[in-house]
Each structure stands twice: as C-alpha cells, then as structure tokens.
Amino acid sequence: MQLARVTGTLVATVKADGLEGVKFLIVQPLDRRRQPEGEPVVAADAVHMAGPGELVYIVAAREAAQALPNTFVPVDHAIVGIVDAVEELR
Amino acid sequence: MKIGRVVGTVVSTINSPVFDGRRLLVCDLLDAAGEPDGSYLICVDTVGSGAGEAVLIVDEGNSARQVLGMATAPVRAVVVGIVDQLDVDGEPVLREG
C-alpha cells in the first residue's frame, strides 16, 4: 500500500458490469515524505468518503478489487483508507 | 519477499473494515547492502514489530490474505517477520538486536 493525494474526480456513465455505484477519483501517489512520485492514477474509492485534497492510502493490482462490494471487477487501484496522520518513529 | 525498516505508522480512522484494529507501518525498503533504496511500503503488522526494526515483508495478495486469515481483503503488503541478521556473499549486512 502507498500514500496518495486525491487530486480529482472522474465520472463514467458507461462502464464495465459490476462497476455501478463505484466512485472514481484521480490520485497522485506520494513518497513517504509526501512528495509526488510517479504518474497520477484513477482509483476506486472503497471508503466512500474520500474527496479532493485528502491524504489517503491506496492498494494496487488485483487486491484493489477486493476492497469493493463486488470483488470480481476490473479495478487496479483502490483507496482503502483516509490518513489522519503519518507518525515518524525514532 | 522484501526487507524493510520500520520508520513510521499510519493513523487512519476511516478505512476498509479489514484494517480495523490493525497497525499500519511505514517501511523503507532496503537493498542488498541493507541501505534504504528510496522506495517504501505501507504494511499491515502481524508480528508486533516496532520502530527502527528490520523486517521481512511479503508484497503479494494471496500470501497477505493467508497470513491475515481472510478470504477477501484489499491487502498486499504484510510484515511477516523481524530480521535478526542478514548475510550476503558471506558478508554480514545486518546485525540486529
């Protein structure tokens, strides 16, 4: 899992079966110092509460679909949590 | 599997139910010389590892679900061990504890 910042929203009326009601957001993956790393991706919002500007953590690959009510869907990134804080350990 | 070092925790209230009551660790990934390679993973802790410890990480969904004992879970990265020592090419790389 990785940190990401929600930067946008995406609406698609026509989509694959099983994706009805799934909210899509644009997220920018971050390094652990919260600097942008790599290209933005479209992620399904599995917590239903994430919005633009928020710091979240995402899961990639096949496991992303497992966060959704219907787990057999073509989704490769999902938001699985909203970050309250990242605490450095010393 | 990968080797990492625990450098932080993620605090999250709103999340997938799978993460309720579980500790999320920020782990720097280490190269074969035991140095951070610049990448990191947020991992679910299953062994009670703590700050600064070198850990063994599995980053694959099936294994993660097996360790967590869940048939479905949106989890890939799980800390499954605490590294005591690591040797590469006969040379000591990590000596923990």
N, CA and C atoms of all chains as a GROMACS GRO file, in nm:
protein
  561
    1MET      N    1   0.084  -0.119   0.000
    1MET     CA    2   0.000   0.000   0.000
    1MET      C    3   0.088   0.125   0.000
    2GLN      N    4   0.034   0.233  -0.053
    2GLN     CA    5   0.111   0.356  -0.064
    2GLN      C    6   0.026   0.478  -0.033
    3LEU      N    7   0.095   0.585   0.003
    3LEU     CA    8   0.026   0.711   0.027
    3LEU      C    9  -0.008   0.777  -0.106
    4ALA      N   10  -0.118   0.852  -0.108
    4ALA     CA   11  -0.156   0.925  -0.228
    4ALA      C   12  -0.241   1.045  -0.189
    5ARG      N   13  -0.243   1.143  -0.277
    5ARG     CA   14  -0.325   1.262  -0.256
    5ARG      C   15  -0.436   1.262  -0.361
    6VAL      N   16  -0.560   1.281  -0.318
    6VAL     CA   17  -0.671   1.288  -0.413
    6VAL      C   18  -0.665   1.424  -0.484
    7THR      N   19  -0.661   1.419  -0.616
    7THR     CA   20  -0.647   1.544  -0.691
    7THR      C   21  -0.766   1.570  -0.782
    8GLY      N   22  -0.855   1.473  -0.800
    8GLY     CA   23  -0.966   1.497  -0.890
    8GLY      C   24  -1.071   1.389  -0.883
    9THR      N   25  -1.176   1.411  -0.957
    9THR     CA   26  -1.285   1.312  -0.962
    9THR      C   27  -1.307   1.271  -1.106
   10LEU      N   28  -1.366   1.155  -1.124
   10LEU     CA   29  -1.392   1.105  -1.258
   10LEU      C   30  -1.534   1.049  -1.263
   11VAL      N   31  -1.606   1.085  -1.367
   11VAL     CA   32  -1.741   1.031  -1.385
   11VAL      C   33  -1.744   0.952  -1.514
   12ALA      N   34  -1.794   0.831  -1.509
   12ALA     CA   35  -1.810   0.748  -1.629
   12ALA      C   36  -1.949   0.685  -1.624
   13THR      N   37  -2.030   0.719  -1.721
   13THR     CA   38  -2.165   0.664  -1.723
   13THR      C   39  -2.164   0.522  -1.780
   14VAL      N   40  -2.088   0.505  -1.886
   14VAL     CA   41  -2.077   0.372  -1.946
   14VAL      C   42  -1.954   0.304  -1.890
   15LYS      N   43  -1.972   0.191  -1.824
   15LYS     CA   44  -1.857   0.120  -1.769
   15LYS      C   45  -1.886  -0.028  -1.757
   16ALA      N   46  -1.783  -0.104  -1.725
   16ALA     CA   47  -1.796  -0.250  -1.720
   16ALA      C   48  -1.897  -0.292  -1.614
   17ASP      N   49  -1.961  -0.406  -1.637
   17ASP     CA   50  -2.055  -0.460  -1.539
   17ASP      C   51  -1.988  -0.475  -1.403
   18GLY      N   52  -2.060  -0.444  -1.299
   18GLY     CA   53  -2.006  -0.458  -1.164
   18GLY      C   54  -1.953  -0.328  -1.109
   19LEU      N   55  -1.934  -0.229  -1.196
   19LEU     CA   56  -1.878  -0.102  -1.150
   19LEU      C   57  -1.985   0.003  -1.120
   20GLU      N   58  -2.113  -0.037  -1.130
   20GLU     CA   59  -2.220   0.058  -1.099
   20GLU      C   60  -2.206   0.104  -0.954
   21GLY      N   61  -2.215   0.234  -0.934
   21GLY     CA   62  -2.210   0.287  -0.798
   21GLY      C   63  -2.069   0.303  -0.741
   22VAL      N   64  -1.970   0.262  -0.817
   22VAL     CA   65  -1.832   0.277  -0.770
   22VAL      C   66  -1.784   0.418  -0.803
   23LYS      N   67  -1.732   0.488  -0.702
   23LYS     CA   68  -1.683   0.625  -0.723
   23LYS      C   69  -1.536   0.622  -0.762
   24PHE      N   70  -1.502   0.696  -0.865
   24PHE     CA   71  -1.364   0.700  -0.911
   24PHE      C   72  -1.301   0.836  -0.881
   25LEU      N   73  -1.178   0.833  -0.832
   25LEU     CA   74  -1.105   0.955  -0.801
   25LEU      C   75  -0.967   0.950  -0.867
   26ILE      N   76  -0.916   1.067  -0.900
   26ILE     CA   77  -0.778   1.075  -0.951
   26ILE      C   78  -0.688   1.092  -0.830
   27VAL      N   79  -0.585   1.008  -0.820
   27VAL     CA   80  -0.493   1.020  -0.707
   27VAL      C   81  -0.349   1.029  -0.756
   28GLN      N   82  -0.272   1.109  -0.686
   28GLN     CA   83  -0.129   1.122  -0.714
   28GLN      C   84  -0.053   1.044  -0.608
   29PRO      N   85   0.012   0.933  -0.646
   29PRO     CA   86   0.093   0.859  -0.548
   29PRO      C   87   0.203   0.948  -0.490
   30LEU      N   88   0.233   0.926  -0.362
   30LEU     CA   89   0.334   1.006  -0.292
   30LEU      C   90   0.442   0.917  -0.234
   31ASP      N   91   0.563   0.976  -0.219
   31ASP     CA   92   0.666   0.904  -0.143
   31ASP      C   93   0.636   0.924   0.005
   32ARG      N   94   0.720   0.869   0.091
   32ARG     CA   95   0.679   0.872   0.231
   32ARG      C   96   0.701   1.009   0.295
   33ARG      N   97   0.765   1.098   0.220
   33ARG     CA   98   0.774   1.237   0.265
   33ARG      C   99   0.666   1.322   0.199
   34ARG      N  100   0.571   1.254   0.141
   34ARG     CA  101   0.452   1.313   0.080
   34ARG      C  102   0.484   1.399  -0.041
   35GLN      N  103   0.591   1.367  -0.110
   35GLN     CA  104   0.621   1.433  -0.237
   35GLN      C  105   0.568   1.346  -0.350
   36PRO      N  106   0.514   1.407  -0.456
   36PRO     CA  107   0.461   1.330  -0.568
   36PRO      C  108   0.564   1.232  -0.624
   37GLU      N  109   0.517   1.112  -0.656
   37GLU     CA  110   0.606   1.009  -0.708
   37GLU      C  111   0.529   0.934  -0.817
   38GLY      N  112   0.578   0.939  -0.938
   38GLY     CA  113   0.510   0.870  -1.047
   38GLY      C  114   0.391   0.948  -1.100
   39GLU      N  115   0.316   0.881  -1.185
   39GLU     CA  116   0.204   0.945  -1.254
   39GLU      C  117   0.074   0.926  -1.177
   40PRO      N  118  -0.018   1.022  -1.190
   40PRO     CA  119  -0.150   1.005  -1.128
   40PRO      C  120  -0.222   0.883  -1.186
   41VAL      N  121  -0.306   0.822  -1.104
   41VAL     CA  122  -0.385   0.708  -1.150
   41VAL      C  123  -0.530   0.727  -1.108
   42VAL      N  124  -0.618   0.653  -1.172
   42VAL     CA  125  -0.759   0.652  -1.133
   42VAL      C  126  -0.778   0.539  -1.032
   43ALA      N  127  -0.837   0.573  -0.918
   43ALA     CA  128  -0.857   0.474  -0.812
   43ALA      C  129  -1.004   0.470  -0.774
   44ALA      N  130  -1.054   0.351  -0.745
   44ALA     CA  131  -1.190   0.337  -0.693
   44ALA      C  132  -1.188   0.375  -0.545
   45ASP      N  133  -1.290   0.448  -0.503
   45ASP     CA  134  -1.296   0.491  -0.363
   45ASP      C  135  -1.373   0.386  -0.281
   46ALA      N  136  -1.299   0.302  -0.209
   46ALA     CA  137  -1.363   0.194  -0.134
   46ALA      C  138  -1.412   0.240   0.003
   47VAL      N  139  -1.376   0.362   0.044
   47VAL     CA  140  -1.423   0.410   0.175
   47VAL      C  141  -1.541   0.506   0.160
   48HIS      N  142  -1.572   0.540   0.034
   48HIS     CA  143  -1.690   0.622   0.001
   48HIS      C  144  -1.686   0.762   0.063
   49MET      N  145  -1.575   0.802   0.121
   49MET     CA  146  -1.572   0.931   0.190
   49MET      C  147  -1.453   1.017   0.151
   50ALA      N  148  -1.370   0.967   0.062
   50ALA     CA  149  -1.252   1.045   0.023
   50ALA      C  150  -1.292   1.154  -0.075
   51GLY      N  151  -1.221   1.265  -0.071
   51GLY     CA  152  -1.250   1.375  -0.162
   51GLY      C  153  -1.123   1.447  -0.199
   52PRO      N  154  -1.132   1.537  -0.297
   52PRO     CA  155  -1.014   1.610  -0.344
   52PRO      C  156  -0.939   1.678  -0.229
   53GLY      N  157  -0.807   1.668  -0.232
   53GLY     CA  158  -0.722   1.729  -0.132
   53GLY      C  159  -0.683   1.636  -0.020
   54GLU      N  160  -0.756   1.525  -0.007
   54GLU     CA  161  -0.730   1.439   0.109
   54GLU      C  162  -0.610   1.346   0.087
   55LEU      N  163  -0.543   1.318   0.200
   55LEU     CA  164  -0.433   1.222   0.201
   55LEU      C  165  -0.494   1.085   0.229
   56VAL      N  166  -0.465   0.989   0.142
   56VAL     CA  167  -0.525   0.856   0.154
   56VAL      C  168  -0.416   0.750   0.139
   57TYR      N  169  -0.451   0.625   0.164
   57TYR     CA  170  -0.361   0.518   0.120
   57TYR      C  171  -0.435   0.427   0.025
   58ILE      N  172  -0.359   0.379  -0.073
   58ILE     CA  173  -0.417   0.302  -0.182
   58ILE      C  174  -0.353   0.165  -0.190
   59VAL      N  175  -0.428   0.070  -0.244
   59VAL     CA  176  -0.374  -0.062  -0.271
   59VAL      C  177  -0.383  -0.083  -0.421
   60ALA      N  178  -0.279  -0.144  -0.478
   60ALA     CA  179  -0.273  -0.160  -0.623
   60ALA      C  180  -0.290  -0.307  -0.661
   61ALA      N  181  -0.305  -0.328  -0.790
   61ALA     CA  182  -0.312  -0.462  -0.851
   61ALA      C  183  -0.443  -0.533  -0.818
   62ARG      N  184  -0.444  -0.664  -0.827
   62ARG     CA  185  -0.565  -0.744  -0.813
   62ARG      C  186  -0.635  -0.722  -0.680
   63GLU      N  187  -0.556  -0.689  -0.578
   63GLU     CA  188  -0.612  -0.673  -0.444
   63GLU      C  189  -0.704  -0.551  -0.434
   64ALA      N  190  -0.688  -0.458  -0.528
   64ALA     CA  191  -0.771  -0.337  -0.523
   64ALA      C  192  -0.919  -0.373  -0.531
   65ALA      N  193  -0.954  -0.466  -0.619
   65ALA     CA  194  -1.094  -0.503  -0.638
   65ALA      C  195  -1.153  -0.565  -0.512
   66GLN      N  196  -1.069  -0.622  -0.429
   66GLN     CA  197  -1.117  -0.687  -0.307
   66GLN      C  198  -1.171  -0.587  -0.205
   67ALA      N  199  -1.144  -0.460  -0.229
   67ALA     CA  200  -1.195  -0.358  -0.137
   67ALA      C  201  -1.339  -0.321  -0.169
   68LEU      N  202  -1.388  -0.364  -0.284
   68LEU     CA  203  -1.521  -0.323  -0.330
   68LEU      C  204  -1.626  -0.429  -0.297
   69PRO      N  205  -1.753  -0.389  -0.294
   69PRO     CA  206  -1.860  -0.484  -0.262
   69PRO      C  207  -1.860  -0.604  -0.358
   70ASN      N  208  -1.846  -0.575  -0.488
   70ASN     CA  209  -1.831  -0.681  -0.586
   70ASN      C  210  -1.681  -0.697  -0.613
   71THR      N  211  -1.624  -0.811  -0.572
   71THR     CA  212  -1.478  -0.824  -0.576
   71THR      C  213  -1.424  -0.872  -0.710
   72PHE      N  214  -1.516  -0.911  -0.801
   72PHE     CA  215  -1.470  -0.957  -0.932
   72PHE      C  216  -1.497  -0.849  -1.036
   73VAL      N  217  -1.424  -0.739  -1.024
   73VAL     CA  218  -1.442  -0.626  -1.114
   73VAL      C  219  -1.306  -0.578  -1.164
   74PRO      N  220  -1.305  -0.515  -1.283
   74PRO     CA  221  -1.179  -0.469  -1.340
   74PRO      C  222  -1.132  -0.337  -1.278
   75VAL      N  223  -1.071  -0.345  -1.162
   75VAL     CA  224  -1.020  -0.228  -1.091
   75VAL      C  225  -0.877  -0.260  -1.046
   76ASP      N  226  -0.783  -0.168  -1.071
   76ASP     CA  227  -0.645  -0.198  -1.032
   76ASP      C  228  -0.585  -0.103  -0.928
   77HIS      N  229  -0.661  -0.002  -0.886
   77HIS     CA  230  -0.618   0.080  -0.772
   77HIS      C  231  -0.742   0.114  -0.690
   78ALA      N  232  -0.731   0.106  -0.560
   78ALA     CA  233  -0.844   0.142  -0.474
   78ALA      C  234  -0.794   0.218  -0.352
   79ILE      N  235  -0.875   0.317  -0.312
   79ILE     CA  236  -0.848   0.390  -0.188
   79ILE      C  237  -0.907   0.307  -0.075
   80VAL      N  238  -0.824   0.265   0.020
   80VAL     CA  239  -0.872   0.178   0.128
   80VAL      C  240  -0.868   0.247   0.264
   81GLY      N  241  -0.818   0.370   0.270
   81GLY     CA  242  -0.820   0.441   0.397
   81GLY      C  243  -0.788   0.588   0.380
   82ILE      N  244  -0.845   0.669   0.469
   82ILE     CA  245  -0.811   0.812   0.473
   82ILE      C  246  -0.712   0.831   0.586
   83VAL      N  247  -0.601   0.898   0.558
   83VAL     CA  248  -0.492   0.912   0.655
   83VAL      C  249  -0.520   1.030   0.748
   84ASP      N  250  -0.521   1.002   0.880
   84ASP     CA  251  -0.530   1.110   0.979
   84ASP      C  252  -0.392   1.168   1.003
   85ALA      N  253  -0.292   1.079   1.016
   85ALA     CA  254  -0.156   1.122   1.044
   85ALA      C  255  -0.058   1.014   1.005
   86VAL      N  256   0.061   1.059   0.964
   86VAL     CA  257   0.173   0.967   0.947
   86VAL      C  258   0.273   1.002   1.054
   87GLU      N  259   0.296   0.911   1.148
   87GLU     CA  260   0.385   0.939   1.260
   87GLU      C  261   0.520   0.876   1.236
   88GLU      N  262   0.623   0.961   1.241
   88GLU     CA  263   0.759   0.909   1.227
   88GLU      C  264   0.799   0.840   1.356
   89LEU      N  265   0.860   0.724   1.343
   89LEU     CA  266   0.909   0.653   1.461
   89LEU      C  267   1.059   0.670   1.468
   90ARG      N  268   1.107   0.690   1.588
   90ARG     CA  269   1.252   0.708   1.606
   90ARG      C  270   1.307   0.596   1.689
   91MET      N  271   0.984  -1.200  -0.131
   91MET     CA  272   0.970  -1.117  -0.013
   91MET      C  273   1.074  -1.006  -0.016
   92LYS      N  274   1.051  -0.907   0.068
   92LYS     CA  275   1.137  -0.790   0.070
   92LYS      C  276   1.184  -0.763   0.213
   93ILE      N  277   1.291  -0.688   0.222
   93ILE     CA  278   1.342  -0.649   0.354
   93ILE      C  279   1.319  -0.500   0.370
   94GLY      N  280   1.268  -0.460   0.485
   94GLY     CA  281   1.241  -0.319   0.509
   94GLY      C  282   1.282  -0.278   0.648
   95ARG      N  283   1.271  -0.147   0.673
   95ARG     CA  284   1.295  -0.096   0.807
   95ARG      C  285   1.177  -0.009   0.848
   96VAL      N  286   1.125  -0.036   0.968
   96VAL     CA  287   1.007   0.037   1.015
   96VAL      C  288   1.046   0.180   1.051
   97VAL      N  289   0.982   0.276   0.982
   97VAL     CA  290   1.017   0.416   1.007
   97VAL      C  291   0.897   0.501   1.050
   98GLY      N  292   0.778   0.442   1.048
   98GLY     CA  293   0.663   0.522   1.087
   98GLY      C  294   0.536   0.440   1.094
   99THR      N  295   0.430   0.505   1.137
   99THR     CA  296   0.299   0.441   1.138
   99THR      C  297   0.199   0.532   1.069
  100VAL      N  298   0.096   0.471   1.014
  100VAL     CA  299  -0.014   0.547   0.954
  100VAL      C  300  -0.134   0.537   1.046
  101VAL      N  301  -0.187   0.653   1.083
  101VAL     CA  302  -0.308   0.658   1.166
  101VAL      C  303  -0.426   0.687   1.074
  102SER      N  304  -0.528   0.602   1.082
  102SER     CA  305  -0.642   0.617   0.993
  102SER      C  306  -0.769   0.573   1.065
  103THR      N  307  -0.869   0.660   1.063
  103THR     CA  308  -0.997   0.627   1.127
  103THR      C  309  -1.096   0.571   1.026
  104ILE      N  310  -1.100   0.636   0.911
  104ILE     CA  311  -1.193   0.592   0.807
  104ILE      C  312  -1.116   0.501   0.712
  105ASN      N  313  -1.153   0.374   0.712
  105ASN     CA  314  -1.080   0.280   0.626
  105ASN      C  315  -1.163   0.156   0.599
  106SER      N  316  -1.113   0.070   0.513
  106SER     CA  317  -1.178  -0.057   0.490
  106SER      C  318  -1.181  -0.134   0.621
  107PRO      N  319  -1.291  -0.206   0.651
  107PRO     CA  320  -1.304  -0.276   0.779
  107PRO      C  321  -1.188  -0.371   0.808
  108VAL      N  322  -1.125  -0.419   0.702
  108VAL     CA  323  -1.010  -0.510   0.718
  108VAL      C  324  -0.902  -0.450   0.807
  109PHE      N  325  -0.890  -0.317   0.805
  109PHE     CA  326  -0.780  -0.253   0.876
  109PHE      C  327  -0.815  -0.215   1.021
  110ASP      N  328  -0.939  -0.239   1.059
  110ASP     CA  329  -0.979  -0.206   1.197
  110ASP      C  330  -0.895  -0.286   1.297
  111GLY      N  331  -0.836  -0.215   1.391
  111GLY     CA  332  -0.759  -0.282   1.496
  111GLY      C  333  -0.623  -0.331   1.452
  112ARG      N  334  -0.583  -0.298   1.330
  112ARG     CA  335  -0.451  -0.341   1.282
  112ARG      C  336  -0.357  -0.223   1.274
  113ARG      N  337  -0.228  -0.254   1.298
  113ARG     CA  338  -0.127  -0.149   1.292
  113ARG      C  339  -0.071  -0.140   1.151
  114LEU      N  340  -0.068  -0.018   1.100
  114LEU     CA  341  -0.010   0.006   0.967
  114LEU      C  342   0.127   0.069   0.984
  115LEU      N  343   0.226   0.005   0.924
  115LEU     CA  344   0.364   0.053   0.939
  115LEU      C  345   0.415   0.109   0.808
  116VAL      N  346   0.486   0.222   0.817
  116VAL     CA  347   0.558   0.274   0.701
  116VAL      C  348   0.697   0.210   0.705
  117CYS      N  349   0.731   0.137   0.600
  117CYS     CA  350   0.860   0.067   0.596
  117CYS      C  351   0.941   0.113   0.475
  118ASP      N  352   1.062   0.164   0.502
  118ASP     CA  353   1.157   0.189   0.393
  118ASP      C  354   1.206   0.053   0.345
  119LEU      N  355   1.214   0.034   0.214
  119LEU     CA  356   1.267  -0.092   0.163
  119LEU      C  357   1.419  -0.084   0.157
  120LEU      N  358   1.484  -0.194   0.186
  120LEU     CA  359   1.630  -0.198   0.192
  120LEU      C  360   1.687  -0.276   0.074
  121ASP      N  361   1.804  -0.232   0.026
  121ASP     CA  362   1.872  -0.305  -0.081
  121ASP      C  363   1.960  -0.414  -0.020
  122ALA      N  364   2.036  -0.483  -0.104
  122ALA     CA  365   2.116  -0.597  -0.058
  122ALA      C  366   2.230  -0.553   0.033
  123ALA      N  367   2.256  -0.420   0.038
  123ALA     CA  368   2.359  -0.370   0.130
  123ALA      C  369   2.296  -0.325   0.261
  124GLY      N  370   2.167  -0.344   0.274
  124GLY     CA  371   2.099  -0.306   0.397
  124GLY      C  372   2.067  -0.157   0.404
  125GLU      N  373   2.082  -0.087   0.292
  125GLU     CA  374   2.055   0.057   0.289
  125GLU      C  375   1.919   0.084   0.225
  126PRO      N  376   1.850   0.192   0.266
  126PRO     CA  377   1.722   0.227   0.204
  126PRO      C  378   1.741   0.249   0.054
  127ASP      N  379   1.653   0.190  -0.027
  127ASP     CA  380   1.667   0.205  -0.172
  127ASP      C  381   1.580   0.318  -0.226
  128GLY      N  382   1.515   0.392  -0.136
  128GLY     CA  383   1.436   0.508  -0.178
  128GLY      C  384   1.288   0.480  -0.190
  129SER      N  385   1.249   0.352  -0.191
  129SER     CA  386   1.108   0.320  -0.200
  129SER      C  387   1.055   0.278  -0.063
  130TYR      N  388   0.926   0.267  -0.051
  130TYR     CA  389   0.866   0.231   0.076
  130TYR      C  390   0.736   0.156   0.053
  131LEU      N  391   0.684   0.095   0.157
  131LEU     CA  392   0.552   0.032   0.152
  131LEU      C  393   0.481   0.059   0.284
  132ILE      N  394   0.349   0.073   0.276
  132ILE     CA  395   0.267   0.073   0.397
  132ILE      C  396   0.223  -0.072   0.418
  133CYS      N  397   0.259  -0.128   0.533
  133CYS     CA  398   0.237  -0.270   0.558
  133CYS      C  399   0.150  -0.291   0.680
  134VAL      N  400   0.073  -0.400   0.678
  134VAL     CA  401  -0.001  -0.441   0.796
  134VAL      C  402   0.094  -0.524   0.883
  135ASP      N  403   0.101  -0.489   1.011
  135ASP     CA  404   0.190  -0.562   1.103
  135ASP      C  405   0.121  -0.687   1.156
  136THR      N  406   0.192  -0.800   1.150
  136THR     CA  407   0.134  -0.923   1.208
  136THR      C  408   0.225  -0.984   1.314
  137VAL      N  409   0.340  -0.922   1.338
  137VAL     CA  410   0.437  -0.983   1.429
  137VAL      C  411   0.475  -0.893   1.547
  138GLY      N  412   0.414  -0.777   1.557
  138GLY     CA  413   0.446  -0.687   1.668
  138GLY      C  414   0.580  -0.619   1.652
  139SER      N  415   0.615  -0.583   1.529
  139SER     CA  416   0.743  -0.515   1.507
  139SER      C  417   0.732  -0.368   1.544
  140GLY      N  418   0.847  -0.307   1.570
  140GLY     CA  419   0.844  -0.170   1.619
  140GLY      C  420   0.946  -0.080   1.551
  141ALA      N  421   0.957   0.041   1.603
  141ALA     CA  422   1.038   0.146   1.543
  141ALA      C  423   1.181   0.101   1.518
  142GLY      N  424   1.228   0.125   1.397
  142GLY     CA  425   1.367   0.102   1.364
  142GLY      C  426   1.404  -0.041   1.336
  143GLU      N  427   1.310  -0.133   1.352
  143GLU     CA  428   1.344  -0.274   1.331
  143GLU      C  429   1.350  -0.309   1.182
  144ALA      N  430   1.441  -0.401   1.150
  144ALA     CA  431   1.445  -0.457   1.014
  144ALA      C  432   1.343  -0.568   1.008
  145VAL      N  433   1.263  -0.566   0.903
  145VAL     CA  434   1.152  -0.662   0.895
  145VAL      C  435   1.147  -0.731   0.759
  146LEU      N  436   1.080  -0.846   0.761
  146LEU     CA  437   1.056  -0.924   0.640
  146LEU      C  438   0.914  -0.894   0.593
  147ILE      N  439   0.904  -0.855   0.466
  147ILE     CA  440   0.775  -0.809   0.412
  147ILE      C  441   0.734  -0.898   0.295
  148VAL      N  442   0.608  -0.939   0.295
  148VAL     CA  443   0.556  -1.006   0.176
  148VAL      C  444   0.462  -0.907   0.107
  149ASP      N  445   0.483  -0.887  -0.023
  149ASP     CA  446   0.404  -0.790  -0.100
  149ASP      C  447   0.330  -0.865  -0.210
  150GLU      N  448   0.234  -0.945  -0.167
  150GLU     CA  449   0.159  -1.028  -0.263
  150GLU      C  450   0.027  -1.064  -0.196
  151GLY      N  451  -0.081  -1.045  -0.268
  151GLY     CA  452  -0.213  -1.051  -0.207
  151GLY      C  453  -0.254  -1.185  -0.146
  152ASN      N  454  -0.227  -1.294  -0.219
  152ASN     CA  455  -0.269  -1.424  -0.168
  152ASN      C  456  -0.203  -1.455  -0.035
  153SER      N  457  -0.072  -1.430  -0.028
  153SER     CA  458   0.001  -1.455   0.096
  153SER      C  459  -0.051  -1.366   0.208
  154ALA      N  460  -0.080  -1.241   0.173
  154ALA     CA  461  -0.129  -1.146   0.273
  154ALA      C  462  -0.261  -1.196   0.332
  155ARG      N  463  -0.350  -1.239   0.246
  155ARG     CA  464  -0.480  -1.288   0.295
  155ARG      C  465  -0.464  -1.412   0.379
  156GLN      N  466  -0.370  -1.496   0.340
  156GLN     CA  467  -0.344  -1.618   0.417
  156GLN      C  468  -0.296  -1.584   0.557
  157VAL      N  469  -0.202  -1.490   0.565
  157VAL     CA  470  -0.147  -1.451   0.695
  157VAL      C  471  -0.255  -1.386   0.783
  158LEU      N  472  -0.340  -1.306   0.719
  158LEU     CA  473  -0.444  -1.237   0.795
  158LEU      C  474  -0.564  -1.328   0.822
  159GLY      N  475  -0.567  -1.444   0.758
  159GLY     CA  476  -0.677  -1.537   0.778
  159GLY      C  477  -0.808  -1.488   0.721
  160MET      N  478  -0.799  -1.418   0.607
  160MET     CA  479  -0.919  -1.365   0.545
  160MET      C  480  -0.927  -1.412   0.400
  161ALA      N  481  -1.048  -1.449   0.358
  161ALA     CA  482  -1.065  -1.497   0.222
  161ALA      C  483  -1.059  -1.383   0.122
  162THR      N  484  -1.113  -1.268   0.162
  162THR     CA  485  -1.103  -1.149   0.077
  162THR      C  486  -1.055  -1.034   0.164
  163ALA      N  487  -0.956  -0.963   0.114
  163ALA     CA  488  -0.905  -0.846   0.185
  163ALA      C  489  -0.821  -0.764   0.089
  164PRO      N  490  -0.843  -0.633   0.084
  164PRO     CA  491  -0.765  -0.549  -0.006
  164PRO      C  492  -0.629  -0.516   0.053
  165VAL      N  493  -0.550  -0.617   0.076
  165VAL     CA  494  -0.420  -0.600   0.140
  165VAL      C  495  -0.315  -0.673   0.058
  166ARG      N  496  -0.201  -0.609   0.038
  166ARG     CA  497  -0.090  -0.676  -0.031
  166ARG      C  498   0.033  -0.687   0.057
  167ALA      N  499   0.066  -0.578   0.125
  167ALA     CA  500   0.194  -0.575   0.197
  167ALA      C  501   0.172  -0.606   0.345
  168VAL      N  502   0.242  -0.709   0.394
  168VAL     CA  503   0.228  -0.752   0.532
  168VAL      C  504   0.367  -0.778   0.589
  169VAL      N  505   0.391  -0.730   0.710
  169VAL     CA  506   0.515  -0.762   0.779
  169VAL      C  507   0.499  -0.900   0.841
  170VAL      N  508   0.583  -0.994   0.801
  170VAL     CA  509   0.568  -1.133   0.847
  170VAL      C  510   0.686  -1.182   0.930
  171GLY      N  511   0.786  -1.095   0.953
  171GLY     CA  512   0.898  -1.139   1.034
  171GLY      C  513   0.986  -1.022   1.076
  172ILE      N  514   1.064  -1.046   1.180
  172ILE     CA  515   1.162  -0.946   1.225
  172ILE      C  516   1.300  -1.004   1.198
  173VAL      N  517   1.381  -0.929   1.122
  173VAL     CA  518   1.511  -0.980   1.080
  173VAL      C  519   1.613  -0.966   1.193
  174ASP      N  520   1.679  -1.078   1.226
  174ASP     CA  521   1.785  -1.075   1.326
  174ASP      C  522   1.919  -1.050   1.258
  175GLN      N  523   1.944  -1.122   1.152
  175GLN     CA  524   2.068  -1.099   1.080
  175GLN      C  525   2.053  -1.133   0.933
  176LEU      N  526   2.133  -1.062   0.853
  176LEU     CA  527   2.132  -1.082   0.707
  176LEU      C  528   2.275  -1.088   0.658
  177ASP      N  529   2.306  -1.192   0.584
  177ASP     CA  530   2.439  -1.204   0.524
  177ASP      C  531   2.424  -1.215   0.372
  178VAL      N  532   2.509  -1.146   0.298
  178VAL     CA  533   2.507  -1.154   0.153
  178VAL      C  534   2.650  -1.180   0.105
  179ASP      N  535   2.667  -1.280   0.021
  179ASP     CA  536   2.800  -1.318  -0.028
  179ASP      C  537   2.896  -1.344   0.088
  180GLY      N  538   2.846  -1.401   0.194
  180GLY     CA  539   2.931  -1.434   0.307
  180GLY      C  540   2.966  -1.318   0.397
  181GLU      N  541   2.917  -1.199   0.359
  181GLU     CA  542   2.948  -1.080   0.440
  181GLU      C  543   2.826  -1.042   0.524
  182PRO      N  544   2.847  -1.005   0.650
  182PRO     CA  545   2.734  -0.959   0.731
  182PRO      C  546   2.682  -0.825   0.680
  183VAL      N  547   2.551  -0.818   0.658
  183VAL     CA  548   2.489  -0.694   0.612
  183VAL      C  549   2.409  -0.631   0.725
  184LEU      N  550   2.330  -0.712   0.792
  184LEU     CA  551   2.252  -0.662   0.904
  184LEU      C  552   2.278  -0.747   1.027
  185ARG      N  553   2.302  -0.680   1.138
  185ARG     CA  554   2.311  -0.746   1.268
  185ARG      C  555   2.221  -0.668   1.362
  186GLU      N  556   2.105  -0.724   1.390
  186GLU     CA  557   2.006  -0.651   1.470
  186GLU      C  558   2.012  -0.697   1.615
  187GLY      N  559   1.953  -0.614   1.700
  187GLY     CA  560   1.939  -0.651   1.840
  187GLY      C  561   2.064  -0.629   1.922
   0.00000   0.00000   0.00000
